[in-house]
């Protein structure tokens, strides 16, 4: 369901309470109505946020750039919350989930002589030209080509202060929660009808989550330790293998492509 603005929700809430959206009642109670809607979103977010804010984003950052290992997160992504980063090895092929964490062992190997497609990710605080510090998505190894990226995450809680601010979670849930709160506040007896609708909708969403295994994350079977053809599938995950590849590349470069020269008879 598409997000709705605070103004749109407040207008409908006022109408459900019996106010004209442009009448004195709605105008005088603007702050109270805003507070009810803002409180509704906050409560739903912190109680059911993992279920209600799941996002799949393949447009930001979209694709890797040759020689670039830092990328911006989507504006609504909170990198401190659960995050899955997947990369597409071949155009039109399947996405493989990258492992989290780029430690000292990986950084000691950098710069990777022959850049390759990334297998690990981490969050790095990067300073901008204006002196601001923003979290960036760090990939390792540095990609050697344009590979499609897919991020799956839970959106951060957005503001609900100005009329143009939009909902972070399902707007129907926010509206129903606001209606229940305000009708109870004004002692309108039909608030029970809306309370039932809210409970039924939340119950349906929780049932769907349980049927999906308790999580909306997608998982792919990793084959990195059992790849029969590492040149076309997931590369070896061992740091030792990476070091060997780099040493071999250095020797080949320094010897003009001769790795081993045998003595003549």
C-alpha positions as CSV (number, residue, x, y, z in Angstrom):
1,X,0.0,0.0,0.0
2,X,1.4,3.4,-1.0
3,X,2.5,5.8,1.8
4,X,0.2,8.6,2.7
5,X,0.9,12.1,4.0
6,X,0.2,13.3,7.5
7,X,-2.3,15.9,6.0
8,X,-4.2,13.1,4.2
9,X,-4.5,10.9,7.2
10,X,-5.5,13.8,9.5
11,X,-8.2,14.9,7.1
12,X,-9.7,11.4,7.0
13,X,-9.3,11.0,10.7
14,X,-11.2,14.3,11.3
15,X,-14.0,13.1,9.0
16,X,-14.3,9.8,10.8
17,X,-14.7,11.7,14.1
18,X,-17.5,13.8,12.6
19,X,-15.5,16.9,12.0
20,X,-15.5,18.8,8.7
21,X,-11.9,18.7,7.4
22,X,-12.0,22.5,7.1
23,X,-14.2,23.2,10.1
24,X,-13.2,24.8,13.4
25,X,-13.3,21.4,15.2
26,X,-10.7,19.9,12.9
27,X,-8.6,23.1,12.9
28,X,-8.6,23.5,16.7
29,X,-7.8,19.8,17.2
30,X,-5.0,19.7,14.6
31,X,-2.2,19.2,17.1
32,X,-4.2,16.5,19.0
33,X,-5.0,14.6,15.8
34,X,-1.3,14.8,14.7
35,X,-0.2,13.5,18.0
36,X,-2.6,10.6,17.8
37,X,-1.3,9.6,14.3
38,X,2.3,10.1,15.2
39,X,1.8,8.0,18.4
40,X,0.0,5.3,16.3
41,X,3.0,5.0,13.9
42,X,5.5,5.0,16.7
43,X,3.8,2.3,18.7
44,X,3.2,0.1,15.6
45,X,6.8,0.7,14.4
46,X,8.5,-0.4,17.7
47,X,6.2,-3.3,18.2
48,X,5.8,-4.7,14.7
49,X,8.5,-2.8,12.7
50,X,10.5,-5.9,11.7
51,X,7.4,-7.1,9.9
52,X,5.9,-3.9,8.7
53,X,8.9,-2.1,7.3
54,X,10.6,-4.8,5.2
55,X,12.1,-3.3,2.0
56,X,13.8,-4.9,-1.1
57,X,15.8,-2.3,-2.9
58,X,17.7,-3.0,-6.1
59,X,17.9,0.7,-7.3
60,X,20.1,2.3,-4.6
61,X,23.1,1.9,-5.0
62,X,21.9,-0.3,-7.9
63,X,25.1,-1.6,-9.4
64,X,28.8,-1.6,-8.5
65,X,31.4,0.6,-10.2
66,X,34.8,-0.7,-11.3
67,X,37.4,0.2,-8.7
68,X,34.9,1.6,-6.2
69,X,34.3,-0.1,-2.8
70,X,32.1,2.5,-1.0
71,X,28.4,3.1,-1.8
72,X,25.5,5.1,-0.3
73,X,22.7,3.4,1.6
74,X,19.1,4.1,0.5
75,X,17.7,7.1,2.4
76,X,15.2,5.0,4.3
77,X,17.8,2.3,5.3
78,X,19.0,2.1,8.9
79,X,22.3,0.2,8.6
80,X,22.3,-0.5,12.3
81,X,19.3,-2.8,11.9
82,X,19.3,-6.3,10.1
83,X,20.5,-5.9,6.6
84,X,21.1,-8.4,3.8
85,X,23.4,-7.5,0.8
86,X,23.3,-9.7,-2.3
87,X,25.2,-9.4,-5.5
88,X,24.4,-10.7,-9.0
89,X,27.4,-12.5,-10.6
90,X,26.1,-12.8,-14.1
91,X,23.6,-10.5,-15.9
92,X,20.1,-12.0,-15.4
93,X,21.5,-14.7,-13.0
94,X,20.7,-15.4,-9.4
95,X,21.8,-13.2,-6.5
96,X,24.2,-14.5,-3.9
97,X,24.1,-13.2,-0.3
98,X,27.4,-11.5,0.7
99,X,28.9,-12.3,4.1
100,X,28.9,-9.6,6.7
101,X,32.1,-8.3,8.1
102,X,35.4,-7.0,6.6
103,X,38.1,-7.5,9.2
104,X,41.8,-7.0,9.5
105,X,42.5,-10.2,7.6
106,X,40.7,-8.9,4.5
107,X,42.0,-5.3,4.8
108,X,45.6,-6.7,5.0
109,X,45.1,-8.3,1.6
110,X,44.0,-5.0,0.0
111,X,44.6,-3.7,-2.5
112,X,43.5,-6.9,-4.3
113,X,45.7,-7.0,-7.3
114,X,43.1,-8.5,-9.6
115,X,39.9,-6.9,-8.5
116,X,36.9,-9.3,-8.5
117,X,33.3,-9.4,-7.6
118,X,32.6,-8.7,-4.0
119,X,31.9,-11.4,-1.4
120,X,31.8,-9.5,1.9
121,X,30.3,-6.2,3.1
122,X,30.4,-3.9,6.1
123,X,29.4,-0.5,7.3
124,X,32.1,2.3,7.2
125,X,31.6,5.8,8.5
126,X,32.8,8.1,5.7
127,X,33.4,11.8,5.9
128,X,31.8,13.9,3.1
129,X,33.3,17.1,1.5
130,X,31.2,19.1,4.0
131,X,32.7,17.4,7.0
132,X,29.6,15.3,7.7
133,X,30.1,11.7,8.7
134,X,27.7,9.3,7.0
135,X,27.6,5.5,7.0
136,X,28.6,3.9,3.7
137,X,28.3,0.4,2.4
138,X,31.8,-1.1,2.0
139,X,32.3,-4.0,-0.4
140,X,35.3,-6.4,-0.4
141,X,37.1,-7.2,-2.6
142,X,36.8,-4.1,-4.7
143,X,34.6,-5.0,-7.7
144,X,36.2,-5.2,-11.1
145,X,33.0,-4.6,-13.1
146,X,29.4,-3.5,-12.8
147,X,27.4,-6.1,-10.8
148,X,23.8,-5.6,-9.7
149,X,23.2,-5.2,-6.0
150,X,20.1,-6.0,-3.9
151,X,19.6,-4.7,-0.4
152,X,17.0,-6.1,2.0
153,X,16.4,-4.2,5.2
154,X,13.9,-2.7,7.6
155,X,13.2,1.0,7.0
156,X,14.1,3.5,9.6
157,X,11.3,5.4,11.3
158,X,10.5,8.6,9.4
159,X,9.2,11.9,10.8
160,X,5.5,12.7,11.2
161,X,5.7,16.4,12.0
162,X,4.9,18.3,8.8
163,X,1.8,17.9,6.6
164,X,4.0,16.6,3.8
165,X,5.7,13.9,5.9
166,X,4.7,10.4,4.7
167,X,4.0,7.2,6.7
168,X,6.8,4.6,7.2
169,X,4.5,1.7,7.7
170,X,1.1,0.6,6.3
171,X,-1.0,3.8,6.4
172,X,-4.2,1.9,7.0
173,X,-2.8,0.6,10.3
174,X,-1.8,4.1,11.3
175,X,-5.3,5.4,10.5
176,X,-7.1,2.6,12.3
177,X,-4.9,3.1,15.4
178,X,-5.6,6.8,15.3
179,X,-9.3,6.3,14.9
180,X,-9.5,3.9,17.9
181,X,-7.5,6.3,20.1
182,X,-9.5,9.4,19.2
183,X,-12.9,7.8,19.3
184,X,-12.1,6.5,22.7
185,X,-10.8,9.9,23.7
186,X,-14.1,11.5,22.6
187,X,-16.1,8.6,24.1
188,X,-17.6,7.6,20.8
189,X,-18.9,4.0,21.4
190,X,-18.2,2.8,17.8
191,X,-14.4,2.8,18.6
192,X,-14.8,-1.0,19.2
193,X,-15.6,-1.6,15.6
194,X,-12.3,0.0,14.5
195,X,-10.4,-1.7,17.3
196,X,-11.6,-5.1,15.9
197,X,-10.6,-4.1,12.4
198,X,-7.1,-3.2,13.6
199,X,-6.7,-6.4,15.6
200,X,-7.8,-8.5,12.6
201,X,-5.4,-6.8,10.2
202,X,-2.5,-7.1,12.6
203,X,-3.4,-10.7,13.2
204,X,-3.5,-11.4,9.4
205,X,0.0,-9.8,9.0
206,X,1.5,-11.9,11.8
207,X,0.0,-15.1,10.4
208,X,1.6,-14.4,7.0
209,X,4.9,-13.8,8.8
210,X,4.7,-17.2,10.6
211,X,3.8,-19.0,7.4
212,X,6.9,-17.6,5.9
213,X,9.0,-19.1,8.6
214,X,8.9,-16.1,11.0
215,X,11.0,-13.8,8.8
216,X,10.6,-12.0,5.5
217,X,14.3,-12.4,4.7
218,X,15.3,-14.4,1.6
219,X,18.1,-16.9,1.8
220,X,20.2,-18.5,-0.9
221,X,22.1,-21.8,-0.5
222,X,25.8,-20.9,-0.2
223,X,28.2,-23.0,-2.3
224,X,31.4,-21.1,-1.7
225,X,33.1,-24.0,0.1
226,X,31.9,-26.6,-2.3
227,X,32.2,-24.9,-5.7
228,X,33.3,-27.3,-8.5
229,X,34.0,-24.4,-10.8
230,X,35.1,-21.4,-8.9
231,X,35.7,-19.4,-12.0
232,X,32.0,-19.2,-12.8
233,X,30.4,-19.7,-9.4
234,X,30.9,-18.4,-5.9
235,X,34.7,-18.0,-5.3
236,X,36.6,-19.6,-2.4
237,X,35.9,-18.0,0.9
238,X,39.3,-18.8,2.3
239,X,41.7,-15.9,3.0
240,X,44.6,-18.4,2.3
241,X,43.2,-18.9,-1.2
242,X,42.9,-15.2,-1.8
243,X,46.5,-14.7,-0.7
244,X,47.7,-17.4,-3.0
245,X,45.9,-15.8,-5.9
246,X,47.5,-12.5,-5.2
247,X,51.0,-13.9,-4.8
248,X,50.6,-15.8,-8.0
249,X,49.5,-12.7,-9.8
250,X,52.6,-10.8,-8.5
251,X,55.0,-13.6,-9.7
252,X,53.4,-13.7,-13.1
253,X,53.6,-9.9,-13.4
254,X,57.3,-9.8,-12.4
255,X,58.4,-12.8,-14.5
256,X,56.5,-11.8,-17.7
257,X,54.0,-14.6,-17.3
258,X,56.4,-17.4,-16.5
259,X,55.4,-19.0,-13.2
260,X,57.8,-21.9,-13.2
261,X,60.9,-22.4,-15.5
262,X,62.4,-25.9,-15.7
263,X,66.1,-26.6,-16.4
264,X,67.1,-27.8,-19.8
265,X,68.4,-31.3,-20.3
